Amino acid sequence: MSSQATYPDLRGKVALVTGAGAGIGKAAALALGQAGCNVAVAEINEASGLQTTSEINNAGGKALFVLTDVSKSASIKALVEKVVAEYGKLDIAVNNAALSPDYGTIADLNEDTWERLIGVNLSGVAFSLKWELRQMQAQNTGGTIINMASATSIKAEKNLPAYSTAKHGVVGLTRVAALENGEHKIRVNALAPGAVSTELTINTLATMGFSEEEYSPRVGLFGRFARPAEIAQSVLWLASDASAYMTGSVMTVDSGLTIV
Ligand SMILES: NC(=O)c1ccc[n+]([C@@H]2O[C@H](COP(=O)([O-])OP(=O)(O)OC[C@H]3O[C@@H](n4cnc5c(N)ncnc54)[C@H](O)[C@@H]3O)[C@@H](O)[C@H]2O)c1
């Protein structure tokens, strides 16, 4: 099952990752640190954000923690300002922060849950794009942005109304941002993981009444959950010049989940 981790040479690049205190965001931040980037760890949970930051620094990388709430546009503005004050520029952004899915039908929609999830999982990506794109446009040196979508961006799923709708919206935002920024040489792509072994997955399965082990055989074509580090490898690829001709795309990394 294991794949060898590889790291492109991203020395001299500045990256920010939202939701970098846990799961996929943490794995992406660690991988970007390994690849030589200066990394801004943007997280609403101070303890976990500081933990990721010290893991990158202890591994010989360079990281900075910025307490961030992606659902607040002013918080993202302050994040980008802090990154530029500290590292002088922004080259790579990974818009990853999200809340765990709601669970229930549209007929039973809870309005408060809807507002909260859309606020973080969709508006959070829009606000992040706004301030990241302004900075990258002003620099005039291009850039690459990776929005964390999901298999539920592509395939409708019952009982995840706000989550699945927000993830469809992330693909829409990705395409619009790519269209508007080709002339600035800023690439914007979405990454759509299948089921990944993280806190978010454990929470979702618990609401459905399953453990991770019980659910594994139903996951994609390999009967297992992805490891966050496997998804981080795709983040690195989208962040690097290996994907230089790619923008406005949705890249699935889902062991075939969306083709069955
Ligand atoms: N786990 C999966 O199976 C899976 C599958 C497809 C897509 N995704 C997506 O990948 C991304 C990461 O998921 P994960 O499984 O690692 O989740 P996770 O719950 O393990 O981590 C999410 C992180 O985001 C942070 N966060 C939450 N709200 C925030 C806010 N308002 N501002 C800043 N940070 C905030 C949390 O504190 C947490 O550290 C999400 O966009 C998720 O929708 C996950």
The ligand as an ORCA input file, in Angstrom:
! r2SCAN-3c Opt
* xyz 0 1
  N     -10.908     13.510      5.175
  C     -11.451     13.227      4.022
  O     -11.829     12.078      3.742
  C     -11.595     14.291      2.970
  C     -12.029     13.903      1.706
  C     -12.177     14.869      0.723
  C     -11.907     16.193      1.011
  N     -11.488     16.542      2.234
  C     -11.207     17.953      2.482
  O      -9.853     18.103      2.858
  C      -9.727     19.223      3.734
  C      -9.058     18.811      5.022
  O      -9.840     17.806      5.622
  P      -9.299     16.943      6.843
  O      -9.950     15.608      6.716
  O      -7.847     17.050      6.943
  O     -10.019     17.730      8.049
  P      -9.616     17.871      9.592
  O     -10.895     18.103     10.308
  O      -8.755     16.754     10.025
  O      -8.750     19.213      9.583
  C      -9.341     20.440      9.234
  C      -8.567     21.552      9.912
  O      -9.180     22.807      9.559
  C      -9.239     23.608     10.722
  N     -10.328     24.589     10.612
  C     -11.647     24.377     10.750
  N     -12.322     25.528     10.617
  C     -11.403     26.492     10.383
  C     -11.497     27.887     10.167
  N     -12.681     28.522     10.209
  N     -10.364     28.575      9.947
  C      -9.159     27.951      9.941
  N      -9.009     26.636     10.150
  C     -10.127     25.906     10.377
  C      -9.486     22.624     11.854
  O      -9.155     23.167     13.124
  C      -8.595     21.467     11.438
  O      -7.285     21.604     11.950
  C     -11.137     19.776      3.908
  O     -11.361     20.793      2.944
  C     -12.011     18.574      3.606
  O     -13.303     18.944      3.222
  C     -11.327     15.630      3.249
*
